Amino acid sequence: MEAYAKQLKLPYLKKNYSTLLQQAIDLDQSFEEFLTQLLTLELEQRQNNRIQTLIRQSKLPSKVTFDDYMDSHLEVKMKKQIKKLKTLRFIDQKENLILMGNPGVGKTHLATVLGMEACLAGKSVLFTNIPNLVIELKESMSANQLNFYKRRFGKYDLVILDELGYVSFDQIGSEILFNLLSNQTTAGSMIITTNLSFDRWEETFKDPMLTAAMVDRLAHRAHVLDLSGPSFRVEDTKKWLN
């Protein structure tokens, strides 16, 4: 049986068959009950392995879930919006989420929590920092692999783009980023965190027309949450100093 399980690529069955068989004998299970249990446990193990692979490949900065998310400081309206996002329907409908606010208010944390929830739901996720992304895009372009990079990027159900607005880009960087994000608007969902309101995005992209086109594409059918408020990091520092 173990040899058959190995050939059929049923690792859980291969490892646990003898133990489960003895349990079935002790419990006087029917053949159908025993077989159902074997297949159910194998499937559960396979699903768990896939989720762990999705989490590892997502490159999320931490493994936080909504159990770790504190929303006591948020207004009722904001709590309702986040509760709606928790259903992940925005991913199924290929809608974007833009999280705005000053540094330290929890934009990246919320984006990471939603990314983890998506992984647990069996969705493919990629977390990346926008300044690093532009560097990778330029390197791909220099190596004549930009189209390959775009195709790989477009395979994800959800792409989380962190820290838009902290670094400005030259014309080439702005154009290839615009092209990539334009393609992604039809391929899947994006979560973008930024410290800038829409009217200040030109500070990052420099080109007024490109900036307007970028905002138009990303904000279309997008959920926009403004998390502006006191910085958690500043508050934590004050408590630590006291």
ChimeraX attribute file (.defattr): number of C-alpha atoms within 10 A of each C-alpha:
attribute: neighborCount
match mode: 1-to-1
recipient: residues
	/A:1	10
	/A:2	15
	/A:3	10
	/A:4	11
	/A:5	15
	/A:6	14
	/A:7	11
	/A:8	11
	/A:9	11
	/A:10	18
	/A:11	16
	/A:12	18
	/A:13	22
	/A:14	18
	/A:15	13
	/A:16	14
	/A:17	16
	/A:18	13
	/A:19	10
	/A:20	15
	/A:21	15
	/A:22	11
	/A:23	13
	/A:24	17
	/A:25	11
	/A:26	9
	/A:27	10
	/A:28	11
	/A:29	14
	/A:30	11
	/A:31	10
	/A:32	9
	/A:33	11
	/A:34	18
	/A:35	13
	/A:36	12
	/A:37	15
	/A:38	17
	/A:39	14
	/A:40	12
	/A:41	14
	/A:42	18
	/A:43	14
	/A:44	12
	/A:45	16
	/A:46	15
	/A:47	14
	/A:48	14
	/A:49	12
	/A:50	16
	/A:51	20
	/A:52	15
	/A:53	14
	/A:54	21
	/A:55	24
	/A:56	14
	/A:57	14
	/A:58	22
	/A:59	15
	/A:60	19
	/A:61	11
	/A:62	11
	/A:63	14
	/A:64	17
	/A:65	16
	/A:66	15
	/A:67	7
	/A:68	10
	/A:69	12
	/A:70	10
	/A:71	12
	/A:72	8
	/A:73	10
	/A:74	12
	/A:75	9
	/A:76	10
	/A:77	9
	/A:78	15
	/A:79	14
	/A:80	12
	/A:81	13
	/A:82	14
	/A:83	12
	/A:84	12
	/A:85	15
	/A:86	15
	/A:87	14
	/A:88	17
	/A:89	11
	/A:90	20
	/A:91	20
	/A:92	13
	/A:93	11
	/A:94	19
	/A:95	22
	/A:96	26
	/A:97	23
	/A:98	20
	/A:99	24
	/A:100	23
	/A:101	20
	/A:102	17
	/A:103	21
	/A:104	18
	/A:105	20
	/A:106	22
	/A:107	25
	/A:108	21
	/A:109	18
	/A:110	20
	/A:111	23
	/A:112	24
	/A:113	21
	/A:114	24
	/A:115	29
	/A:116	24
	/A:117	21
	/A:118	22
	/A:119	24
	/A:120	18
	/A:121	13
	/A:122	18
	/A:123	21
	/A:124	20
	/A:125	26
	/A:126	22
	/A:127	20
	/A:128	16
	/A:129	14
	/A:130	20
	/A:131	18
	/A:132	11
	/A:133	15
	/A:134	19
	/A:135	12
	/A:136	14
	/A:137	21
	/A:138	18
	/A:139	13
	/A:140	16
	/A:141	15
	/A:142	10
	/A:143	9
	/A:144	11
	/A:145	13
	/A:146	18
	/A:147	13
	/A:148	12
	/A:149	15
	/A:150	17
	/A:151	14
	/A:152	10
	/A:153	19
	/A:154	20
	/A:155	15
	/A:156	18
	/A:157	21
	/A:158	30
	/A:159	25
	/A:160	26
	/A:161	22
	/A:162	23
	/A:163	20
	/A:164	18
	/A:165	20
	/A:166	14
	/A:167	11
	/A:168	16
	/A:169	16
	/A:170	11
	/A:171	13
	/A:172	12
	/A:173	17
	/A:174	19
	/A:175	18
	/A:176	16
	/A:177	20
	/A:178	20
	/A:179	12
	/A:180	19
	/A:181	21
	/A:182	15
	/A:183	16
	/A:184	25
	/A:185	18
	/A:186	12
	/A:187	17
	/A:188	21
	/A:189	25
	/A:190	28
	/A:191	28
	/A:192	23
	/A:193	26
	/A:194	23
	/A:195	22
	/A:196	20
	/A:197	13
	/A:198	15
	/A:199	10
	/A:200	13
	/A:201	21
	/A:202	19
	/A:203	16
	/A:204	17
	/A:205	24
	/A:206	16
	/A:207	15
	/A:208	12
	/A:209	10
	/A:210	16
	/A:211	21
	/A:212	15
	/A:213	13
	/A:214	22
	/A:215	15
	/A:216	12
	/A:217	18
	/A:218	23
	/A:219	17
	/A:220	11
	/A:221	14
	/A:222	17
	/A:223	16
	/A:224	15
	/A:225	16
	/A:226	16
	/A:227	18
	/A:228	16
	/A:229	14
	/A:230	14
	/A:231	15
	/A:232	13
	/A:233	13
	/A:234	13
	/A:235	12
	/A:236	11
	/A:237	11
	/A:238	10
	/A:239	9
	/A:240	8
	/A:241	7
	/A:242	6
